[in-house]
């Protein structure tokens, strides 16, 4: 098996994006530096785990920061052997010789893809020795391992979630009509940074009708009295991501219509969470949320017809166009199959995912009474499957309309 670190990415001209290690490489090594390659060679006499990494270079380290170097990699990372990345052309082809197949992650680094294929082709061209005859995609094997979180991973996820809970509360406390969305984004991300974390993804702060845009990212609109503010933001701590959403009133009080839809989304989430236990299909959570949302939308007059017909025809998707959750871990939308042999995967202990029903009533829905238009609500929590059921990792964050209003009132009273 061969896997390379993520390449550095140019942001503009000679400026790079902040470096983010490839999740699979980080999962296997814990190593955060670029220009690195891990090779796992079963049965190798001198050690099966081999790392290639950058040499120490005091001149470059003065510009870019310290490097681990091959000399310290064994003790620091637990690999059996480590070599300078500059020696990889001389060493890695020999490790490939005599192997029937290579597991590899194609597409991460096009330059290294070509280099590895070239080594194998040269080995095939020799009269002596043998070369790998096939490349196999590495992803599926690691995906299955990464889907089930260890106790250490769960602790990191919980810490990321705890930081995220504090950040959402900071935004609820800080919001005032007249501010811009980016003001709340700053509050959230300040909380991330002061706790040793960073944003796991681009923070969404959508006020009013912007809350109906699922991946809204501009965060530049002014917040008005009477608006709801939808925040979808999560911290990444030591590589592990939280993903939490809350929706709250800018002036601290929900209107009648806002509360009705907010209560309905909370009810849908509760229905989904009731399905979050070992042996239940992953899809059962979405199905429970959909039935609850449809029943409520019919009662409010936002949908017409019979419940069964509204569900089967997917008429609800105009107001609820996304699924109810996704895997969570080193990636926000983490790896793992959702279906096996055509059927929804059954939940097992150690799986972590989001549960995030929502309702979005577009401003251009002219067939809907005006009082409902422009309301966007999403409530998202992070959930661990346990042996006996589930644990909501983000349960500490206020969720119901009453809880949100009380939290905001308390924050304003002590401001």
C-alpha positions in Angstrom: 0.0 0.0 0.0 1.3 3.4 -0.9 -0.3 6.7 0.1 0.9 10.2 -0.3 0.3 13.4 1.7 -1.9 16.1 0.4 -0.1 18.5 -1.9 0.1 22.2 -1.0 -2.4 24.3 -2.9 -1.7 27.7 -4.4 -4.2 30.4 -3.3 -2.9 33.1 -5.5 0.4 33.6 -7.3 3.0 32.7 -4.6 0.5 32.5 -1.7 -0.6 29.1 -0.5 -3.9 28.0 1.2 -3.4 27.0 4.8 -2.2 23.4 4.6 -4.7 20.6 5.4 -3.4 17.1 5.5 -5.2 14.3 3.5 -7.5 12.6 6.0 -6.5 9.1 5.0 -2.8 9.9 5.3 -3.4 11.6 8.7 -5.5 8.7 9.9 -2.6 6.3 9.2 0.3 8.4 10.3 -0.7 11.4 12.4 1.8 13.4 10.3 0.9 16.9 9.3 3.7 17.8 6.8 3.4 17.9 3.0 5.8 16.1 0.6 5.5 12.8 2.4 4.7 9.2 1.4 3.8 6.2 3.5 4.4 2.7 2.2 3.1 -0.4 4.0 5.0 -3.5 2.8 3.8 -6.7 4.5 6.5 -9.1 5.5 9.4 -6.8 4.9 12.3 -8.0 7.1 13.5 -4.5 8.0 10.1 -3.1 8.9 6.7 -3.0 7.2 5.8 0.7 7.7 8.1 3.1 5.8 7.8 6.9 5.7 9.4 9.2 3.2 9.5 12.8 4.4 11.4 16.1 4.0 14.9 16.3 5.4 15.7 18.9 8.1 16.7 22.2 6.5 17.5 25.0 8.9 17.3 27.6 6.2 13.9 26.6 5.0 12.7 26.0 8.5 13.5 29.6 9.3 10.9 30.6 6.7 8.3 27.8 7.0 8.6 26.4 10.4 10.2 23.2 11.9 10.3 19.8 10.2 10.3 16.4 11.8 12.9 14.9 9.5 13.5 11.2 8.9 15.7 10.8 12.0 12.9 11.6 14.4 10.0 10.0 12.5 10.3 6.5 13.9 10.0 7.6 17.5 7.5 10.3 16.8 5.1 8.4 14.5 5.8 4.8 15.2 7.0 3.9 11.7 9.7 1.2 11.2 11.8 3.1 8.8 12.0 6.7 7.5 13.9 8.1 4.5 14.3 11.5 2.9 11.6 12.2 0.3 14.5 13.0 -2.1 15.5 9.3 -2.0 12.1 7.9 -2.9 13.0 7.4 -6.6 15.9 5.1 -5.5 14.0 3.2 -2.7 10.3 2.8 -3.4 10.6 1.1 -6.8 12.5 -1.7 -5.1 9.8 -2.1 -2.5 7.2 -2.5 -5.3 9.2 -5.3 -7.0 7.8 -8.8 -6.4 4.4 -7.5 -5.3 1.3 -8.7 -7.1 -0.8 -5.6 -6.5 -0.6 -2.1 -5.1 -3.3 -0.4 -3.1 -3.3 3.3 -3.9 -5.4 6.4 -3.6 -5.6 7.7 -7.2 -6.4 11.3 -7.9 -5.1 13.0 -4.7 -1.8 14.1 -6.3 -1.6 13.8 -10.1 2.1 14.3 -10.1 2.7 11.4 -7.7 0.2 9.3 -9.6 2.3 9.6 -12.8 5.5 8.9 -10.9 4.1 5.7 -9.3 2.7 4.4 -12.6 6.1 5.1 -14.2 7.9 3.1 -11.6 5.6 0.1 -12.1 5.8 0.3 -15.9 9.6 0.3 -15.7 9.5 -2.8 -13.5 7.2 -4.5 -16.0 9.7 -3.7 -18.7 12.5 -5.6 -17.0 13.3 -9.2 -18.0 14.1 -10.1 -14.4 11.9 -9.7 -11.3 8.2 -9.2 -11.2 6.1 -6.0 -11.1 2.6 -5.4 -9.7 0.0 -6.3 -12.2 -2.9 -4.2 -10.8 -3.7 -1.1 -8.8 -6.5 -1.4 -6.4 -8.4 1.6 -5.0 -7.4 2.1 -1.4 -10.4 4.1 -0.4 -12.9 1.3 0.4 -10.6 -0.5 2.8 -9.9 2.7 4.8 -13.4 3.9 4.5 -14.6 0.9 6.5 -12.0 1.4 9.2 -12.7 5.1 9.5 -16.5 4.6 9.7 -16.1 3.0 13.1 -14.6 5.4 15.7 -12.3 4.3 18.4 -12.6 5.7 22.0 -9.7 8.1 21.3 -11.5 9.4 18.1 -14.8 9.8 20.0 -13.0 11.9 22.6 -11.6 14.2 19.9 -15.0 14.4 18.2 -16.6 15.3 21.6 -14.0 18.0 22.2 -14.6 19.5 18.7 -18.4 19.4 19.4 -17.9 21.1 22.9 -16.0 23.9 21.2 -18.7 24.2 18.6 -21.4 24.4 21.3 -19.6 27.3 22.9 -19.3 29.1 19.6 -23.0 28.8 18.8 -23.8 30.2 22.2 -21.4 33.1 21.6 -23.3 33.9 18.4 -26.7 33.7 20.1 -25.4 36.1 22.8 -23.9 38.5 20.4 -26.6 38.9 17.8 -28.3 42.3 17.4 -30.5 43.7 14.6 -28.4 46.0 12.5 -25.3 43.8 12.5 -24.0 42.0 9.5 -23.8 38.2 9.2 -20.0 38.3 9.2 -20.1 39.7 12.7 -21.6 36.5 14.0 -19.2 34.5 11.8 -16.3 36.3 13.6 -17.8 35.5 17.0 -18.1 31.8 16.1 -14.6 31.5 14.6 -13.0 33.5 17.4 -14.3 30.8 19.7 -12.9 28.1 17.5 -9.4 29.7 17.4 -9.2 30.6 21.1 -9.9 26.9 21.8 -7.1 25.6 19.5 -9.5 24.6 16.7 -10.3 26.0 13.3 -13.5 25.9 11.1 -14.2 22.4 9.8 -15.9 24.0 6.8 -17.0 27.4 5.6 -19.3 28.8 8.3 -22.9 29.5 7.2 -24.6 32.5 8.7 -27.8 33.1 6.9 -30.3 35.7 8.1 -33.9 36.0 6.8 -34.3 34.5 3.3 -30.6 33.7 3.2 -31.4 30.8 5.6 -33.2 29.1 2.7 -30.0 28.8 0.7 -28.6 25.5 1.9 -24.9 26.3 1.3 -25.1 30.0 1.7 -21.6 31.4 2.2 -21.5 35.1 1.5 -22.3 36.1 5.1 -22.5 39.8 4.2 -26.2 40.7 4.6 -27.5 43.0 7.4 -29.5 41.3 10.1 -33.0 42.8 10.6 -35.3 42.7 13.6 -37.8 39.9 13.0 -35.3 37.8 11.1 -34.3 34.3 11.9 -30.6 33.6 11.8 -29.5 30.1 10.7 -26.0 29.2 11.6 -24.4 26.0 10.4 -20.8 25.9 11.7 -18.5 23.4 13.2 -15.0 23.3 14.7 -12.2 21.0 13.6 -10.0 19.9 16.4 -6.9 17.8 15.7 -8.4 16.8 12.4 -11.9 15.8 13.7 -14.9 17.8 12.6 -18.1 18.9 14.4 -21.1 19.9 12.3 -23.9 21.7 14.2 -26.8 24.0 13.1 -29.1 26.1 15.1 -31.7 28.7 14.1 -32.6 31.6 16.4 -34.5 35.0 16.3 -32.3 38.1 15.9 -34.4 40.0 18.4 -34.6 37.1 20.9 -38.2 36.1 20.3 -39.8 33.8 17.6 -42.8 35.0 15.8 -45.9 32.7 15.8 -45.0 31.3 12.3 -41.3 31.0 13.0 -42.1 29.1 16.2 -44.6 26.8 14.5 -42.0 25.7 11.9 -39.2 25.5 14.4 -41.3 23.3 16.6 -42.0 21.1 13.6 -38.3 20.7 12.7 -37.6 19.8 16.4 -40.3 17.2 16.3 -38.9 15.8 13.1 -35.4 15.6 14.6 -36.8 13.8 17.6 -38.5 11.3 15.3 -35.3 10.7 13.5 -33.3 10.3 16.7 -35.8 7.6 17.9 -34.4 5.5 15.0 -30.8 6.0 15.9 -29.9 2.7 17.5 -28.0 -0.5 16.5 -29.8 -2.6 13.9 -31.9 0.2 12.4 -31.3 1.2 8.8 -29.5 4.5 8.3 -32.4 5.6 6.0 -34.9 5.0 8.8 -34.0 8.4 10.3 -34.7 10.3 7.1 -37.9 8.4 6.6 -39.1 9.3 10.1 -38.2 12.9 9.7 -40.0 13.1 6.3 -43.2 11.7 7.6 -43.2 14.0 10.6 -42.4 17.1 8.5 -45.1 16.2 5.9 -47.7 15.6 8.6 -46.9 19.0 10.1 -46.9 20.9 6.8 -50.3 19.4 6.0 -51.6 20.6 9.3 -50.2 24.1 8.7 -51.7 24.2 5.2 -48.3 24.5 3.4 -48.9 21.2 1.7 -52.2 19.8 0.4 -53.4 16.2 0.0 -53.1 12.9 1.9 -50.0 12.1 3.9 -49.1 9.0 2.0 -49.4 10.7 -1.3 -47.3 13.7 -0.2 -44.6 11.4 1.0 -44.5 9.0 -1.9 -44.6 11.8 -4.5 -41.9 13.7 -2.7 -43.9 16.9 -2.9 -42.2 17.9 0.4 -38.9 18.4 -1.3 -39.7 21.9 -2.3 -39.5 22.7 1.4 -37.1 20.0 2.5 -34.7 19.1 -0.4 -31.9 17.4 1.5 -31.3 14.2 3.5 -31.4 14.0 7.2 -27.8 13.2 8.0 -24.3 12.1 6.9 -21.3 10.4 8.4 -19.0 12.6 10.5 -15.3 12.2 11.4 -12.0 13.3 9.9 -14.1 14.8 7.1 -17.3 16.7 7.6 -19.0 14.5 5.1 -17.1 11.5 6.2 -16.3 8.3 4.4 -18.4 5.1 4.5 -21.1 3.4 2.5 -24.7 4.3 3.1 -26.0 1.3 1.2 -24.9 -2.3 1.1 -26.1 -4.7 -1.6 -28.8 -2.2 -2.5 -30.2 -1.8 1.0 -29.7 0.9 3.6 -26.9 0.1 5.9 -27.7 -1.0 9.4 -26.4 1.2 12.2 -23.7 -0.2 14.5 -21.9 1.0 17.6 -19.1 3.4 16.9 -20.7 5.1 13.9 -21.0 8.9 14.2 -23.3 11.0 12.0 -25.4 14.2 11.9 -29.2 14.4 12.2 -30.3 17.6 10.5 -33.9 18.1 9.4 -34.9 21.5 8.1 -37.6 23.5 6.4 -37.0 26.3 3.9 -39.9 28.3 2.5 -38.6 30.3 -0.5 -39.6 34.0 -0.9 -40.7 33.2 -4.4 -43.2 30.6 -3.3 -46.2 32.7 -4.3 -48.7 29.9 -3.7 -47.8 30.1 0.0 -49.2 32.8 2.4 -46.7 35.6 2.8 -46.4 35.1 6.5 -44.4 31.9 5.9 -42.1 33.0 3.1 -38.4 33.5 3.7 -38.3 31.4 6.8 -35.4 28.9 6.8 -34.7 26.6 9.7 -32.2 23.8 10.2 -31.5 22.0 13.5 -28.4 19.7 13.3 -26.8 17.6 16.0 -23.9 15.1 16.1 -24.8 11.6 17.2 -22.8 8.5 18.2 -24.4 5.1 18.0 -23.8 3.2 21.3 -24.5 -0.4 22.2 -27.8 0.4 23.8 -28.9 3.3 21.6 -27.3 6.6 20.8 -25.6 9.6 22.4 -26.1 13.1 21.1 -22.7 14.7 21.4 -24.1 18.2 21.0 -27.0 17.7 23.4 -25.7 20.6 25.6 -26.6 23.2 23.1 -30.1 24.7 23.4 -32.4 23.3 20.8 -36.1 24.0 21.4 -37.6 27.4 20.9 -38.1 27.9 24.6 -34.5 26.9 25.3 -33.1 29.2 22.6 -35.2 32.2 23.8 -34.2 31.6 27.5 -30.5 31.3 26.5 -30.6 34.5 24.5 -32.5 36.3 27.3 -30.0 35.2 29.9 -27.0 36.3 27.7 -28.5 39.7 27.2 -29.3 40.2 30.8 -25.7 39.6 31.8 -24.2 41.5 28.8 
